[in-house]
Amino acid sequence: MITHIVGNRPQFIKLAPLYHALEQAGCEQNIIHSGQHYDENMSDVFFRELGIPAPYVNLMAGGGSHAQVTAKAMVGLEEELLNKNPELVILYGDTNTTLAGAVVASKLCIPIVHVEAGTRIHCKTNPEECNRIATDHLSDILFCPDDISMHNLQKEGLDHLAYLTGDIMYDTYLSIAEKSADQMSQEDIIVMTWHRQENTSDRERMDSILNLVRQLGSKVVCPLHPRTRKCLTEYGLMEKAKAIPNFEITDPVGYLEMVALMQRAKLILTDSGGVSKESAYAGAKCLFMLDADVWEYLVRDHWIQKVNPEDQASVEKALQFAGRAEHVDQEDRPKYYGDGHAAAKMVQALKERNLI
């Protein structure tokens, strides 16, 4: 039995191709949902769209501080792993769910696979960076999306566990892109995602982000994360957000609709590491609202431009970047993250290690 542990949107997207590849290899599998994202539009819809079975349990660990979410997930995971006794646990990305799974599985002596290993922003004040480092060092097999991630693991003495597979999110993106291509009319828009703690825990920060949106001028479509909506309301900023003429706030969307949005976008404004990377797949350059070089190649190639909404000089540069943005054809998009067959390479590596 292989147990996949997931808890948020990017993890569902990463899970799908590997689940299907392992299914074809004849492996018995189950899925545990930590409940870190418990809104139906942030969770259930992804399983339906990606053709993967619903998790057999939802631990309902969402809500609260980092410690509270991690602790609730750990308690629930320990009970489930002791009960099901899997031979392998697969973890994804860098969330509190990932860290909880790594700690619990390692203490139960269950081999751990970490998908999207080795990514670093070299800043431990970022909570996800702590999750990445701890998970990589507790895991038994590490699957890397690019050669920079491989190099990071080499510096940390983990290269003997690492495989360069490419980005598994690209597998999913390619499988969805064709289906979603005709869902919406083709017009230039800016697609926005906004959810990070750094951008939602302070009223002035949120206000500055709204000012940035207004200055962009072009239509900005934002499927609003439940936490962001809650914070805007609590800070008394929701009415200001709704009054911005070029700002279209929607409910969270499924992956099919999100891919369709990105495919018609000329620019993506986000604080999500996963979405900033997906921008390269969609052909829309990216304004990134965190002071972190998440994907070094994309920053180097000026595909991703960082913006600090509270610094007017940074905003001016961002507006110039946005003013030049236009949708990029397939042949001119960056190609650093594999060939769309990461899941097959992962299955082969697991066979070589006699883990399946």
N, C-alpha and C positions, 0 to 999 in steps of 0.2 A: 504493500500500500504506500502510495505517495500522497503526502498532504501538502496542498498549496495554502499559504496563509496570506490573505489580502485584506485591504481595508479602505482603499480609496480609488478614485477614477484611474490614475495612471497604472495602478497595480492590476486593475481588471483588464486594461488594454494589453499589458505585458503578459498576463496569464493566458489569454486566449490562444495564441499560436502554439505555445508550449504544451498546453493541455491537449490540443488537437494532435500535435506531433507524438506525444506520449501515448495518447489513445490509439493511434495507428500502430505504435510499437507494442501494443498489447498490455500496457501497464494499467493496473487498478489505481484509481485516484479518488480523492475527495477534496473538498474546498471548505476552509474555515474563513468566515467573514468576521473580522474583529468588530465591525460596526463603527469604525472610526468616521466614515461617512455614512450617515443613517438616513439622509433624505432620499426618497424614492428616486428622484430625478438624478441624484448623484451616485446611485448604486444599482437598484434592480434593473433599470432600463439597459445598463451596459451588458448584463448577463444575457438578456434577451437578444440584443442586437448582435452580440459577438458569438452567439450560438454555443455558449458554455452552460453547463447545468448550474442551477442555483446552489449556493453553499448549503451544506447540510445543517449548519448552525450559524447563528449571528450572535456574537458575544455582547453586543450592545455596549461597547466600551467607549463610544463617542461622548464628547462633552467633558469640559473640565480642563485643567492644566496639563502640561506635558506629562508630569509625573502621574497625575490621576489617570489619564488615558493609558499610559504605558502600564501602570500597575493593574488596572482593570483587565487589560488585554492579557497580561502575564498570568493572572489568576485563572482566567477562563481558558487560556491556551494550555496551561499545565493540566487541567482537568481533562480536556479533550484529547490531548496527546497521550496521557496515561491510559485513557479509555480505549482509544483506537490503535495505539502502539504502531505508528507508521514506521516504515523502514527508511524513509527519506522525507525531509521537509524542504520545501522550496519557498524562498523569500524573494521579495521584489522591491527594488528602489531603496528609499531612505526614510520612511515614515516611522512614527512611534510604534506602529504595528510591526514593522520590520525588526526594530530593536527588540521588542517584546518577544517575538518569535525566536530570534537568535539566542537570547538569554535562556529562555525556557528549554528550547530544543538541545542546546549545548549541555545544560545541566542534566538532561535526561539521556545524554549520550546518543542522540539521534543525528545522523549525518545531515549537514545543512548545505544547500545550494543557494548562492546569492546571485540573482539576475540583476544586471546593471551594477556590477562591482567596479571599484577602482575610481569612480568619479570623485573629484575633490574640488572644493573652491578655496581650500587652504585658509579657512576662517572658522575657528571653533566657537565663535559667538553665534554662528548659525546652528540652530538645533539639529537640522538634518545632517550637517557635517559630522556631528558627534555620532549620530545613528549610523552613518555610512562606515565610519572608521571602526566602530565596535562590531558591527555586523560582519565586515570583511575579515576581521581578526578572529571571529568565532566560527567562521564558515569553513567547510571542507572543499568546496568547489566554487570557483569564482568566474562568472561569465561577464566579459567586458564589452562595452559597446564600441570602443575605439582604441587606438594604440596609445593615446595619452593615458587612458585608464590603466592599460597594461603597464606603462612606465611607472605610474604612481604605485602600483602594487609591487613592482620590482624594487622600488626605493624602500618599501616597507617590509621587504623580505617575504613577500607572498607570491612571487611569480611562479613558484612550483605548483601552485594551486589554480593558476589563472589560464583562461582560454579567451582568445580574441574571436568573438562570434559575430560582431556587429550588433546593432540595436534591434531588439525584438519588437520595439514599438513600430519600427519601419515595416516589419512583417505585417502587422495589423493595419497600418496605414494603407499599404498597397492593396490589401484585400478589401478595404472599405472604400477607397477613393473612387473606384470605377462606379460602384453602386450609388455613391452620393453625388456624383458629378452633375446630374441633371435635376437635382432636387430644388435648386433655387436659381433665380435669374442671375446672370453675370453682370455685376456692377461693382465698382470699386468702393470698398468699405474698409474700415479699421475694425478688427475683431479684438476685443479686450477680455482678458481673464484677470481676476483680482481676488486674492484670498490669503496671502501670506500674513503671518502674525506681525511682521515688521511693518506692513502697510495697513493694518486694521486696528492696531492697539492704541492709536493715538489720534485724537481729533484733528490736530493741525496737519498731521500727515495725510489723513483722508481728505481733508479740505484741499490740500495742495494737489492731490491727485485729480480731484474734480476740476480744479483750475486748469491742469494740464489737458484734460479731456476737452474742455471748452476751447482752449487755444488751438487744438489740433484742427478744428474747423470741419474736417470731413466727418461723415456719419460714423459714429463709434457704436458698435453693437456689443453689448456686454451681457452674456448669460451670467446672472449674478449669483455668486456663491452664498449659501444661507448665512454663513458667519458674517460676510461682508454686508449683507442686507441688514442683519441684526445690529451691527456696529454703526452703520449709517443712521439707522433709526434711533439708537441710543444716544448718539452724538448730535441729534437734531439736524442731520445733513441730508436726509432722504428727500425733502422737498427741494433743496437746492439741486440735488442730482436730477430729479425729475424735470426741473425747470431748464436744464441745459438743452438748447434746441437740437444740437447734433448728437445727443446721447440717448441711445435706445437701450433701455434696461429690459431684459427678458428673464424668464425663469431658467434654471439650469437646463441644459440640453443633453441629449444622448450623444454617443460618439459619432454616429452617422451624420447627425445634423451639425456637429462641431466640425467635422471634416469638410462638409459642404460649405460652411461659413468660411473656413480657412482657405478653401480653394478659390473663393471669389474675392478674397481680401487682397488689398494692396499693401497692408501693413498689419502686424500683430503687436498689440500692447499688452504686456503680461508681467506677472511676477512668478510665474511657474517655470521651473527648469525644464520640465517635460514639454510644455507648450512652446517654449523658446526653441527647443531642438526641432519639434514638429514643424515650426515655421519654415525650416529649410526644405522639408518634404513637400510643403504646400506651395512654396514659391512666393512667400510673403516675408519680407524682411521684418525685423523685430526690434521694438523698443522694450528694454528690460528694466523693470522698476525695482531692482535691487543692486547693491554695490557688490557684485560677485561675478567673477568670470566663470560661469557654469560650464560653457562649452568653448574651450580655448580656441579651437579652429574657427568657429563662427565669429567670435569676437575679433580675432586676428584678421579675418577676411572682411570685416566691416559689415557682416550680415546682421549681427546683433550690436545694437548701440545702447549702452547703459544710460539711464536718465534718473536723476535725483529730482523729484518734483518740487522739493523745497528749495532748490538752488536755481536762481533765474538763469545763470550762465549755462547750466546743464540743460535747462528747459529750452533755451534758445538753440542750442546745438541739436536737441531732439526735434525741434520744429523744422530745422533745416533738413535733417535726416528724413523726417516724415514727408516734407515737401518734395523730395526727390524720389520717394518710394513709388514703385509700380510693380505689378505682378510679373514674376520672373518665369519664363518658360522652362519646361522640364530639363532640357539639355544644359541650361545655364545654372542650375541649382547646385549647391554644395553636395559633395558625395563622399562623406567621411565615415558613414555609419553602417557600412556593409551593403549587402546585395538583396536584402529582404528574405534571407533564408537562415536567420539566426536560430530559430527553433530547431531546425534539422541539425545544425551544428551542435547544439546543446545536447540533443538526444544522442548523437554519435559520441560525444565526450563522456556522457554518463555510461554508455555501453563500454567504452574503453576503460573506465574506472570500476567496472563491474558493480555499478550502483543500481542498474536496472537490468 
